[in-house]
Amino acid sequence: MKFNLLHPADQLVMIMERIYGYGMTTTSGGNLSIMDENGDIWITPSGVDKGSLTAKDIMQIKPDGTIIGNHKPSVEFPFHQQVYATRKDIKAVLHAHPPALIAFSLVRKAPNTKLIPNAHLVCGEIGMAEYAVPGSTLLGEKIVTEFEKGYHTVMLENHGVVVGGESLFHAFMIFETLEFCARLEINAKRMGNPITLNEKHLDIQKNKQHIQMNEFIPNNYSSIEKGMRKEMCKLIHRSYNQQLFTSTQGTFSQRLDDDTFIITPYMVDRKYIEPADIVSIENGLREAYKTPSRSVMLHQAIYEKHPDIHSVIIAHPPNVMAFAVTTACFDSKTIPESYIMLRDVQKLPFGSSFMQPQMVADAFSKTTPIVMIENDAIIVTGSSLLNAFDRLEVAEYSAKAIIASKDLGDIIKISDAQVTEIEEVFNL
């Protein structure tokens, strides 16, 4: 989908649907705007249900102040207008109140964006605007003061967050990443002390380059591959909707034969990814005119090492990642299904997934289908795409249950005798 080719009103509706649908704002809360090439500002209306917004509800404000539309512009329009006047590089503004970011605004802190790679690169430094009444001129002045300092993201004390971007999708990507960081840090602090990546780690990740691969032009796609591409997109969409992926983070791959597999592309919105976006890898060559995920060599190493593995998923779900960014051990011997599906989960050092792919590939076995990379990701393997996805879901749900149990008492794990019984019954 070419998001930037959509009409501004359609862009605003589409992004608001995502924000509201994922519980990041309420029926009456939040507002979005776009400034187009004519200087017109398109903005969500005031007093209209965010859960049923249509393009006809979007308001248009001309540079001379003329208002076009069926409603009133958002009451927060003044600060949107002030941000555009102050920052010529910003063409879209997003304001919302997701619970995790509200929690940080209540204690007047910004989430730590250095718990995982890329998040700090996406979000940048974060400003903090002093409290003022919503919709007031004073609030707008306080927000603009922070944007004048060069921030793209400004937390509002006891209120929420405002993000400015070069496009609406860019602003949404920053917002989504920051909200993920907030949920991750909250979860991690219930498990221990979160470990922040240092500048050396961030530099290593920043310098991570796309793999140079020669290209091939497919003659055609077999019916089997077409079916696999369709199924992969369906599960990627499900992963995104269940917040196991973010819009640009999370990778699926599936083996076609000994020398061929398909993989998700780099920086294509996971919400709307299509079969034509998927990239074929054949004998170490990439499908022409497409850029595969930067983890492509790791996927290839796993397939070469393990003929029984037919699918690999790399993801960053916020509950599992609470274990990756702390010293807490993820023990699957808590729930029978967890042990059956996940067995022994190993944790490997940060950077190993892209600096030592062969070492990571060696870590997998029949009893270790999942590997966790410190401050990075969880890598899940399976005998099929659905099997790997099932394991990813089980891992995230198990992690969520373990974290929740921290408020109830000490966890009582399954005993060794009970583990042996499970292994015998399920032929593990």
C-alpha positions as CSV (number, residue, x, y, z in Angstrom):
1,M,0.0,0.0,0.0
2,K,1.3,3.4,-1.0
3,F,0.2,5.3,2.1
4,N,1.6,8.6,1.0
5,L,-0.7,8.5,-2.1
6,L,-3.8,8.4,-0.1
7,H,-5.8,11.6,0.4
8,P,-5.0,13.4,3.7
9,A,-8.5,12.6,5.0
10,D,-8.1,8.9,4.3
11,Q,-4.7,8.9,5.9
12,L,-6.1,10.5,9.1
13,V,-9.0,8.0,9.3
14,M,-6.7,5.0,8.7
15,I,-4.2,6.0,11.4
16,M,-6.9,6.9,13.9
17,E,-8.5,3.5,13.4
18,R,-5.2,1.9,14.3
19,I,-4.7,4.1,17.4
20,Y,-8.2,3.6,18.6
21,G,-8.3,-0.1,17.7
22,Y,-5.2,-0.8,19.7
23,G,-6.5,0.9,22.8
24,M,-4.1,3.9,22.5
25,T,-6.8,6.5,22.9
26,T,-10.5,6.8,23.8
27,T,-13.7,7.7,21.9
28,S,-13.2,11.4,22.5
29,G,-9.5,11.5,23.0
30,G,-6.6,12.2,20.7
31,N,-6.3,14.2,17.5
32,L,-4.3,14.0,14.3
33,S,-3.4,16.5,11.5
34,I,-1.6,16.8,8.2
35,M,-0.4,19.9,6.5
36,D,-0.5,19.4,2.7
37,E,1.5,21.0,-0.1
38,N,-0.9,23.9,-0.3
39,G,-0.5,24.8,3.4
40,D,-4.0,23.4,4.2
41,I,-4.3,21.7,7.5
42,W,-6.5,18.6,7.6
43,I,-7.4,17.6,11.2
44,T,-9.7,15.2,13.1
45,P,-12.9,16.8,14.3
46,S,-14.0,17.7,17.8
47,G,-16.8,15.6,19.5
48,V,-16.9,12.8,16.9
49,D,-16.5,9.1,17.9
50,K,-12.9,8.1,17.1
51,G,-14.1,4.5,16.7
52,S,-16.4,5.3,13.7
53,L,-14.5,8.2,12.0
54,T,-14.9,8.6,8.2
55,A,-13.2,10.8,5.6
56,K,-16.3,13.0,5.5
57,D,-15.7,13.9,9.2
58,I,-12.2,15.3,8.6
59,M,-11.9,19.1,8.8
60,Q,-9.9,21.3,6.4
61,I,-8.5,24.6,7.5
62,K,-7.2,26.9,4.7
63,P,-4.1,29.2,5.3
64,D,-6.5,32.2,5.5
65,G,-8.4,30.5,8.3
66,T,-11.4,29.3,6.3
67,I,-12.9,26.2,7.9
68,I,-14.4,23.5,5.6
69,G,-16.2,20.5,6.9
70,N,-19.3,19.1,8.7
71,H,-18.0,19.6,12.3
72,K,-15.7,21.7,14.4
73,P,-11.9,21.2,14.2
74,S,-10.3,19.5,17.2
75,V,-10.1,21.8,20.2
76,E,-6.4,21.2,20.1
77,F,-6.1,22.7,16.6
78,P,-4.2,25.8,17.9
79,F,-1.2,23.8,19.0
80,H,-1.1,21.8,15.8
81,Q,-1.1,25.1,13.9
82,Q,1.7,26.5,16.1
83,V,3.9,23.4,15.6
84,Y,3.6,23.8,11.8
85,A,4.4,27.5,12.0
86,T,7.5,26.7,14.2
87,R,8.8,23.6,12.5
88,K,8.8,23.7,8.7
89,D,10.1,20.1,8.5
90,I,7.0,18.8,10.3
91,K,4.1,17.9,8.0
92,A,2.0,15.8,10.4
93,V,1.1,16.0,14.1
94,L,-0.2,13.2,16.3
95,H,-1.6,13.6,19.9
96,A,-3.0,10.6,21.9
97,H,-3.3,9.2,25.4
98,P,-2.2,5.5,25.5
99,P,-2.3,4.2,29.1
100,A,1.4,3.3,29.2
101,L,2.5,6.7,28.1
102,I,-0.1,8.3,30.4
103,A,1.6,6.4,33.3
104,F,4.9,8.0,32.4
105,S,3.3,11.4,32.1
106,L,1.9,11.1,35.6
107,V,5.3,10.6,37.1
108,R,6.7,13.2,34.6
109,K,9.3,10.9,33.0
110,A,9.9,9.8,29.5
111,P,10.2,6.1,28.6
112,N,13.7,4.6,28.2
113,T,14.2,4.2,24.5
114,K,17.6,2.5,24.9
115,L,16.3,-0.9,26.1
116,I,16.2,-2.3,22.6
117,P,18.0,-1.2,19.4
118,N,16.4,1.0,16.8
119,A,13.9,2.5,19.3
120,H,16.2,5.4,20.2
121,L,17.0,5.9,16.5
122,V,13.3,6.1,15.7
123,C,12.2,8.3,18.7
124,G,15.2,10.5,19.2
125,E,15.5,12.6,22.3
126,I,12.2,13.3,24.1
127,G,10.9,16.7,25.4
128,M,8.6,17.3,28.4
129,A,6.1,20.1,28.3
130,E,4.9,21.5,31.6
131,Y,1.2,21.0,32.5
132,A,-1.5,23.4,31.2
133,V,-5.2,23.0,30.6
134,P,-6.0,20.9,27.5
135,G,-7.0,23.1,24.5
136,S,-5.5,26.3,26.1
137,T,-3.2,28.7,24.4
138,L,-0.8,28.2,27.3
139,L,-0.6,24.4,26.6
140,G,0.2,25.2,22.9
141,E,2.9,27.6,23.9
142,K,4.5,25.0,26.2
143,I,4.4,22.3,23.5
144,V,5.8,24.6,20.9
145,T,8.6,25.6,23.2
146,E,9.8,22.0,23.3
147,F,9.4,21.5,19.5
148,E,11.6,24.7,19.1
149,K,14.4,22.7,20.8
150,G,14.4,20.2,17.9
151,Y,12.4,17.4,19.4
152,H,10.0,15.3,17.4
153,T,8.4,13.8,20.5
154,V,7.1,15.8,23.4
155,M,5.6,14.2,26.6
156,L,2.8,16.3,28.2
157,E,2.8,16.3,32.0
158,N,-0.3,14.5,33.3
159,H,-1.7,14.4,29.8
160,G,-0.2,12.3,27.0
161,V,2.2,12.8,24.1
162,V,2.5,14.9,20.9
163,V,4.6,13.6,18.0
164,G,5.6,15.5,14.8
165,G,6.8,13.8,11.7
166,E,7.7,14.4,8.1
167,S,4.6,12.4,7.2
168,L,1.7,11.0,9.2
169,F,3.1,7.4,9.0
170,H,6.5,8.7,10.3
171,A,4.7,10.3,13.2
172,F,2.8,7.2,13.9
173,M,5.9,5.0,13.7
174,I,7.6,7.2,16.4
175,F,4.4,7.1,18.5
176,E,4.0,3.4,18.2
177,T,7.6,2.7,19.1
178,L,7.5,5.0,22.1
179,E,4.3,3.4,23.4
180,F,6.0,0.0,23.0
181,C,9.0,1.2,25.0
182,A,6.7,2.4,27.7
183,R,4.9,-1.0,28.0
184,L,8.3,-2.8,27.9
185,E,9.8,-0.7,30.6
186,I,6.7,-1.1,32.9
187,N,6.8,-4.9,32.4
188,A,10.6,-5.1,32.8
189,K,10.5,-3.2,36.1
190,R,8.2,-5.8,37.5
191,M,10.8,-8.4,36.7
192,G,13.9,-6.6,37.9
193,N,16.2,-3.7,36.9
194,P,16.1,-3.0,33.1
195,I,19.5,-3.0,31.4
196,T,20.1,0.0,29.2
197,L,22.1,-0.4,26.0
198,N,25.2,1.7,26.1
199,E,26.5,3.9,23.3
200,K,28.8,1.2,22.0
201,H,25.8,-1.2,21.6
202,L,23.8,1.5,19.9
203,D,26.6,2.3,17.6
204,I,27.0,-1.3,16.7
205,Q,23.3,-1.5,15.8
206,K,23.3,1.9,14.0
207,N,26.1,0.6,11.7
208,K,24.3,-2.6,10.9
209,Q,24.1,-2.6,7.2
210,H,21.8,-4.3,4.7
211,I,23.3,-7.5,3.5
212,Q,24.8,-7.3,0.0
213,M,23.2,-10.1,-2.1
214,N,23.1,-10.6,-5.8
215,E,19.7,-10.7,-7.4
216,F,17.7,-13.1,-9.4
217,I,14.5,-12.6,-11.4
218,P,11.9,-15.3,-10.8
219,N,10.4,-16.9,-13.9
220,N,7.2,-17.5,-12.0
221,Y,5.8,-18.4,-8.6
222,S,4.5,-21.9,-8.0
223,S,1.1,-22.5,-6.6
224,I,2.8,-23.7,-3.4
225,E,4.8,-20.4,-3.0
226,K,1.7,-18.3,-3.8
227,G,-0.2,-20.1,-1.0
228,M,2.7,-19.7,1.4
229,R,3.0,-15.9,0.7
230,K,-0.8,-15.5,1.3
231,E,-0.6,-17.5,4.6
232,M,2.5,-15.6,5.7
233,C,0.8,-12.2,5.2
234,K,-2.3,-13.4,7.1
235,L,-0.2,-14.4,10.1
236,I,1.9,-11.2,9.9
237,H,-1.4,-9.2,10.0
238,R,-2.5,-11.3,13.0
239,S,0.9,-10.7,14.7
240,Y,0.5,-7.0,14.2
241,N,-3.1,-6.9,15.5
242,Q,-2.1,-8.8,18.6
243,Q,0.8,-6.4,19.1
244,L,3.5,-9.1,18.7
245,F,4.9,-6.9,15.9
246,T,5.1,-3.2,15.4
247,S,4.5,-1.6,12.0
248,T,8.1,-2.0,10.8
249,Q,9.6,-4.5,13.3
250,G,9.1,-8.3,13.1
251,T,10.2,-10.9,10.6
252,F,8.7,-14.1,9.2
253,S,10.4,-16.6,6.9
254,Q,9.4,-20.0,5.6
255,R,11.4,-22.6,3.8
256,L,10.3,-23.6,0.3
257,D,13.0,-26.3,-0.3
258,D,16.6,-26.9,0.7
259,D,17.9,-23.8,-1.1
260,T,14.9,-21.5,-1.1
261,F,12.9,-19.6,1.4
262,I,10.6,-16.5,1.5
263,I,11.0,-13.7,4.0
264,T,9.4,-10.4,5.0
265,P,10.8,-7.2,3.4
266,Y,12.6,-4.4,5.2
267,M,10.5,-1.4,6.4
268,V,7.2,-2.4,4.8
269,D,4.2,-1.7,7.1
270,R,3.3,-5.0,8.7
271,K,-0.3,-3.9,9.0
272,Y,-0.9,-3.9,5.3
273,I,1.9,-6.2,3.9
274,E,0.8,-8.0,0.8
275,P,2.0,-11.3,-0.9
276,A,3.8,-9.3,-3.6
277,D,5.9,-7.6,-0.9
278,I,7.4,-10.9,0.3
279,V,11.0,-11.6,-0.8
280,S,12.2,-14.9,-2.2
281,I,15.8,-16.0,-1.4
282,E,17.1,-18.7,-3.7
283,N,20.7,-20.2,-3.5
284,G,21.8,-17.1,-1.6
285,L,20.3,-14.7,-4.1
286,R,17.5,-12.2,-3.3
287,E,14.5,-11.6,-5.5
288,A,15.2,-8.6,-7.8
289,Y,14.1,-5.1,-6.9
290,K,13.2,-6.1,-3.3
291,T,15.0,-5.6,0.1
292,P,14.7,-8.5,2.5
293,S,14.8,-8.1,6.3
294,R,18.3,-7.3,7.6
295,S,18.2,-10.6,9.5
296,V,18.1,-12.6,6.3
297,M,21.6,-14.2,6.8
298,L,20.5,-15.5,10.3
299,H,17.4,-17.1,8.7
300,Q,19.6,-18.7,6.0
301,A,22.1,-20.0,8.6
302,I,19.3,-21.6,10.7
303,Y,17.8,-23.3,7.6
304,E,21.2,-24.6,6.5
305,K,22.0,-26.0,10.0
306,H,18.6,-27.5,10.7
307,P,16.7,-29.4,7.9
308,D,13.8,-30.0,10.3
309,I,13.2,-26.3,10.8
310,H,10.8,-24.9,8.2
311,S,9.9,-21.5,9.6
312,V,11.6,-18.8,11.6
313,I,10.1,-15.7,13.3
314,I,12.0,-12.8,14.9
315,A,9.8,-10.6,17.1
316,H,9.9,-8.2,20.0
317,P,6.6,-8.8,22.0
318,P,6.6,-6.6,25.1
319,N,6.1,-9.3,27.7
320,V,8.7,-11.7,26.5
321,M,11.1,-8.8,26.0
322,A,10.8,-7.9,29.7
323,F,13.0,-11.0,30.2
324,A,15.4,-10.0,27.4
325,V,16.1,-6.6,28.9
326,T,16.6,-7.8,32.5
327,T,18.5,-10.6,34.1
328,A,15.2,-12.4,34.8
329,C,15.1,-16.0,33.6
330,F,12.2,-17.1,31.4
331,D,11.4,-20.6,32.7
332,S,8.8,-22.5,30.7
333,K,8.4,-25.0,33.5
334,T,5.5,-23.0,34.9
335,I,2.6,-24.1,32.6
336,P,2.3,-27.5,30.9
337,E,1.5,-26.0,27.5
338,S,4.5,-23.6,27.9
339,Y,6.9,-26.5,28.5
340,I,5.4,-28.6,25.7
341,M,5.7,-25.8,23.2
342,L,8.8,-23.9,24.3
343,R,11.0,-26.4,26.2
344,D,14.3,-24.7,27.2
345,V,14.6,-21.1,26.2
346,Q,18.2,-19.9,25.9
347,K,19.4,-16.3,26.2
348,L,22.3,-15.1,24.0
349,P,24.4,-11.9,24.2
350,F,23.3,-8.7,22.4
351,G,24.5,-8.4,18.9
352,S,25.0,-12.1,18.3
353,S,21.9,-12.3,16.0
354,F,23.7,-10.2,13.3
355,M,27.3,-10.5,14.3
356,Q,27.4,-14.2,14.9
357,P,24.6,-15.8,12.9
358,Q,26.3,-19.2,12.8
359,M,26.6,-19.3,16.6
360,V,22.9,-18.4,17.0
361,A,22.0,-21.1,14.5
362,D,24.0,-23.7,16.5
363,A,21.9,-22.8,19.7
364,F,18.7,-24.4,18.3
365,S,17.9,-28.0,18.8
366,K,14.9,-30.3,19.5
367,T,14.9,-29.1,23.1
368,T,15.6,-25.5,22.3
369,P,13.2,-24.2,19.6
370,I,13.4,-20.6,20.9
371,V,16.3,-18.3,21.6
372,M,16.2,-14.9,23.3
373,I,18.7,-12.3,22.4
374,E,19.6,-9.8,25.2
375,N,18.0,-6.4,24.6
376,D,17.1,-7.4,21.1
377,A,14.5,-10.0,20.1
378,I,13.1,-13.5,20.5
379,I,13.8,-16.0,17.7
380,V,11.2,-18.7,17.3
381,T,11.5,-21.8,15.0
382,G,9.0,-24.3,14.0
383,S,8.2,-27.2,11.7
384,S,5.8,-25.0,9.9
385,L,4.7,-21.3,9.8
386,L,1.7,-22.0,12.0
387,N,3.8,-24.0,14.5
388,A,6.3,-21.2,14.8
389,F,3.6,-18.6,15.2
390,D,1.9,-20.8,17.9
391,R,5.1,-20.9,19.8
392,L,5.5,-17.1,19.6
393,E,1.9,-16.7,21.0
394,V,2.5,-19.2,23.8
395,A,5.8,-17.5,24.7
396,E,4.2,-14.0,24.9
397,Y,1.1,-15.3,26.8
398,S,3.3,-17.3,29.2
399,A,5.5,-14.2,29.9
400,K,2.4,-12.1,30.5
401,A,1.1,-14.6,33.1
402,I,4.5,-14.8,34.8
403,I,4.7,-11.0,35.0
404,A,1.2,-10.7,36.4
405,S,1.9,-13.4,39.0
406,K,4.5,-11.0,40.6
407,D,1.7,-9.1,42.3
408,L,0.2,-12.3,43.7
409,G,3.0,-14.2,45.3
410,D,5.9,-16.6,44.6
411,I,5.6,-18.8,41.5
412,I,5.5,-22.5,42.2
413,K,7.0,-24.2,39.2
414,I,6.1,-27.7,37.9
415,S,8.2,-30.3,39.7
416,D,10.9,-32.4,38.0
417,A,8.6,-35.4,38.4
418,Q,5.8,-33.5,36.7
419,V,8.1,-32.4,33.9
420,T,9.2,-36.1,33.4
421,E,5.5,-37.1,33.2
422,I,4.8,-34.4,30.6
423,E,7.8,-35.6,28.5
424,E,6.6,-39.2,28.6
425,V,2.9,-38.4,27.8
426,F,3.7,-36.0,24.9
427,N,6.8,-38.0,23.7
428,L,9.1,-35.0,24.0
